[in-house]
Amino acid sequence: MPKVRKPTHSGSWYDNNYAKLKAQIGSWMQDVQPEPGAHAQAIIAPHAGYSYSGHVMAYAYKHIDPSKVSRVFLLGPSHKLYTRKCMLSSTQAYETPLGSMQIDQEVYSQLMQTGEFEMMDVDTDEAEHSLELHTPYIVHTMGSKSFSLVPIMVGALSTSSEARYGALLAPYLNDPSNCFIISSDFCHWGRRFSYTFFDQEQGPIWKSIEWLDKEGMDAIESQSPQRFSDYLGKYKNTICGRHPIAVLLNMIANCQRQYDVKFKHYAQSSKCEMLSDSSVSYASAIVTPV
């Protein structure tokens, strides 16, 4: 019996009913006007419960042309397990309420041969939400197109490790039939997140958070791993997918092709006015060949 990763967060973080989930994602996608002719070979999109960030995800996914994609790489941070490496799934498929996706064992074999990756057990895999929250969107976006999945859980990497993994994965980004999904929320603000940065010159707290996030988004759009690292060092912004994002920036830096990185949408779960408030920010970006 092949091992399958179950959609353990369905029914709570997002709907587990096929028809309802398909209609919900379809409605969000329909609301987005994509850039004409743009095909995102990579995207950055959030991984919160769909009631908070589902509509934001659509701004990235709407720019993927499934006819051009035969393999999807999915990179997300580790929230539960502390590791200094990147980890691969020990399952053969990821199941979602909309259908299942087969893991590309050939690419997994290539990655394992580098000695830079470890395997995670099924419990670790199923406990992590940063990868799973993207799986219904991937299935919906790809539709009837045949493709394989390459899930990678990204640990707490040093900047040198981010550069190493970026160089290692760059050849896959060079292949136009591959698409990369980078899973990340942005600022987690409030005492419950132990992060209360507030620049009063920006206005109310929520405007300060927006300014802070947009400084980070500008650093990401510059495609400079160093600028993004310097930004994180200066402000300590609680961008949970900072390591997968940094790996992407290092991939782009090592690519033969040129890319444009552009954020398409930004939102906050609530508008913080007082120090007792809290919020999480969400942003979607597309990476398109120039």
C-alpha positions in Angstrom: 0.0 0.0 0.0 1.5 3.4 -1.0 1.8 5.9 1.9 -0.5 8.9 1.4 -0.5 12.2 3.3 -4.0 12.9 4.6 -5.5 16.4 4.5 -5.4 16.7 8.3 -6.4 20.4 8.4 -9.5 20.0 6.1 -12.8 20.6 7.9 -11.1 23.2 10.2 -8.7 25.4 8.3 -10.6 25.0 5.0 -13.7 23.1 3.9 -13.6 19.3 3.5 -16.6 19.2 1.2 -15.6 18.8 -2.5 -18.4 20.9 -4.0 -18.1 23.7 -1.4 -14.3 23.9 -1.6 -14.2 23.8 -5.4 -16.9 26.6 -5.6 -15.1 28.7 -2.9 -11.7 28.6 -4.7 -13.4 29.1 -8.0 -15.2 32.2 -6.8 -12.0 33.8 -5.4 -10.2 33.0 -8.7 -13.0 34.5 -10.7 -12.7 37.8 -8.8 -9.0 38.3 -9.9 -8.1 40.0 -13.1 -4.8 38.6 -14.1 -2.0 40.4 -16.1 -2.7 39.6 -19.7 -0.3 36.9 -21.0 1.6 36.5 -17.7 2.5 33.0 -16.6 4.0 32.8 -13.1 6.8 30.3 -12.9 6.9 30.9 -9.2 4.5 32.4 -6.7 4.5 33.5 -3.0 1.2 33.1 -1.3 -0.1 32.7 2.3 -1.1 29.5 4.3 -3.6 30.7 6.9 -7.2 29.4 7.2 -9.1 30.1 4.0 -11.5 32.4 5.7 -8.5 34.7 6.4 -6.3 34.3 3.4 -8.0 32.2 0.7 -9.0 35.2 -1.3 -5.3 36.5 -1.2 -4.0 33.2 -2.6 -6.1 33.6 -5.7 -4.1 36.7 -6.8 -1.0 34.5 -7.2 -2.6 31.3 -8.4 -4.6 33.1 -11.1 -1.3 33.8 -12.9 -0.3 30.1 -13.3 -1.0 28.7 -16.7 -1.5 24.9 -16.1 -0.8 24.1 -19.8 2.8 25.1 -19.3 3.4 23.2 -16.0 4.2 19.5 -15.6 5.8 19.6 -12.1 5.0 21.7 -9.1 7.5 22.3 -6.3 5.9 23.3 -3.0 8.2 25.0 -0.4 6.9 25.8 3.1 8.3 26.6 6.5 8.4 24.2 9.4 6.2 25.4 12.3 6.3 22.4 14.6 9.7 20.7 14.0 13.0 22.5 14.5 15.5 21.5 11.8 18.5 23.3 10.1 17.9 21.4 6.8 15.2 20.9 4.2 13.0 17.8 4.5 11.1 15.6 2.0 7.9 13.7 2.5 8.1 9.9 3.1 4.7 9.5 1.4 4.0 8.8 -2.2 1.0 11.1 -2.6 -0.7 14.2 -1.1 -4.5 13.8 -0.7 -6.9 16.7 -0.8 -10.7 17.0 -0.8 -10.4 17.9 -4.5 -8.2 15.0 -5.5 -4.7 13.6 -4.9 -1.3 14.5 -6.3 1.5 12.0 -6.9 5.0 12.9 -5.5 7.7 13.0 -8.1 10.0 10.2 -6.8 12.5 10.8 -9.6 13.2 14.3 -8.4 13.1 13.2 -4.8 15.8 10.7 -5.6 17.9 13.4 -7.3 17.5 15.7 -4.2 18.4 12.9 -1.7 21.6 12.1 -3.7 22.9 15.6 -2.9 23.1 14.7 0.8 21.4 18.0 1.7 17.9 16.7 2.4 16.3 14.6 5.2 13.1 12.6 5.2 10.2 13.6 7.5 7.9 11.0 8.9 4.2 11.0 8.2 3.2 12.5 11.6 5.6 15.4 11.0 4.3 15.9 7.5 0.6 15.8 8.5 1.1 18.1 11.5 2.6 20.9 9.3 0.0 23.2 7.7 2.2 25.4 5.5 2.4 22.8 2.7 -1.2 21.4 3.0 -3.0 24.7 2.8 -1.7 25.1 -0.8 -2.7 21.6 -2.0 -6.4 22.3 -2.8 -5.4 25.4 -4.7 -2.8 23.5 -6.7 -5.3 20.7 -7.6 -7.9 23.3 -8.5 -5.5 25.4 -10.6 -4.0 22.4 -12.5 -7.4 21.0 -13.3 -7.2 18.1 -15.7 -3.5 18.7 -16.6 -1.2 15.9 -15.6 1.6 16.9 -13.2 3.7 15.7 -10.3 4.4 17.3 -6.9 7.7 18.0 -5.1 6.9 19.0 -1.5 9.9 20.4 0.5 9.6 21.5 4.1 12.2 24.2 4.7 13.9 24.4 8.1 15.5 27.3 10.0 18.3 27.8 7.5 21.3 30.0 7.9 21.9 32.6 5.1 24.7 30.3 3.8 22.3 27.3 3.7 19.7 29.4 2.0 22.3 30.2 -0.7 23.3 26.5 -1.0 19.7 25.3 -1.4 19.0 28.1 -3.8 21.9 27.1 -6.0 20.9 23.4 -5.8 17.3 24.1 -6.8 18.1 26.8 -9.5 18.4 24.2 -12.4 14.8 23.2 -11.7 13.6 26.8 -11.9 15.6 27.1 -15.2 13.2 24.4 -16.6 10.1 26.3 -17.8 7.8 23.3 -17.2 8.4 23.5 -13.4 6.4 25.8 -11.2 7.4 26.8 -7.6 4.9 27.6 -4.9 6.5 29.5 -1.9 4.3 29.3 1.2 4.5 32.3 3.6 2.4 34.6 5.7 3.8 38.1 6.5 3.9 40.0 9.8 2.5 38.2 12.9 1.9 41.3 15.1 0.8 41.4 18.8 1.9 40.3 22.2 0.7 36.7 21.5 3.4 36.6 18.8 6.0 38.4 21.0 6.3 41.1 18.2 5.0 44.6 18.7 7.1 46.8 16.4 5.4 50.2 16.0 6.7 53.2 14.1 4.3 56.0 15.2 5.3 58.2 12.2 3.4 55.8 10.0 0.1 56.5 11.8 -2.0 53.8 13.6 -0.5 50.4 14.3 -2.0 48.7 11.3 -0.5 51.3 9.0 2.9 50.8 10.7 2.6 47.0 10.0 1.6 47.7 6.4 4.7 49.9 6.0 6.9 47.3 7.6 5.6 44.5 5.4 5.9 46.6 2.2 9.5 47.4 3.1 10.0 43.6 3.1 8.0 43.2 -0.1 10.2 45.8 -1.8 13.3 43.9 -0.7 11.9 40.7 -2.2 10.9 42.4 -5.5 14.6 43.7 -5.7 15.5 40.0 -5.9 18.5 40.6 -3.7 19.0 37.9 -1.0 21.3 40.2 0.9 18.8 43.1 0.9 16.1 40.7 2.3 18.5 39.4 4.9 19.5 42.9 5.9 15.8 43.9 6.2 15.1 40.8 8.5 18.1 41.6 10.6 17.0 45.2 11.0 13.3 44.8 11.8 13.0 41.1 12.8 9.7 41.0 11.0 7.8 37.7 11.8 7.5 36.5 8.2 7.1 32.8 8.8 8.2 31.8 5.3 11.3 33.9 5.3 13.6 30.9 4.7 11.6 29.5 1.7 11.4 33.1 0.3 15.2 33.5 0.7 15.8 30.1 -1.0 13.6 31.4 -3.9 15.7 34.6 -4.2 18.9 32.6 -4.2 17.4 30.3 -6.9 16.7 33.4 -9.1 20.2 34.7 -8.5 21.6 31.4 -9.8 19.3 31.1 -12.8 20.3 31.6 -16.4 17.0 33.2 -17.1 15.9 36.7 -15.9 12.7 37.1 -13.8 10.4 39.8 -12.6 9.1 39.6 -9.1 5.9 41.5 -8.4 3.5 41.6 -5.4 -0.2 41.6 -6.5 -2.2 41.8 -3.3 -1.8 42.5 0.4 -4.2 42.1 3.3 -4.3 41.9 7.1 -6.5 39.7 9.2 -7.6 42.7 11.2 -6.6 46.4 11.7 -4.6 46.8 14.9 -5.3 50.0 16.8 -4.1 49.1 20.3 -1.2 47.2 21.8 -3.7 44.6 23.0 -4.8 43.8 19.4 -3.1 41.3 17.1 -3.1 40.5 13.4 -1.4 38.4 10.6 -0.6 39.9 7.2 -0.9 38.1 3.9 0.6 38.9 0.5 0.7 37.3 -2.9 3.5 37.7 -5.4 4.2 36.3 -8.9 7.6 35.5 -10.5 7.4 35.8 -14.3 10.2 35.2 -16.9 11.3 38.5 -18.6 
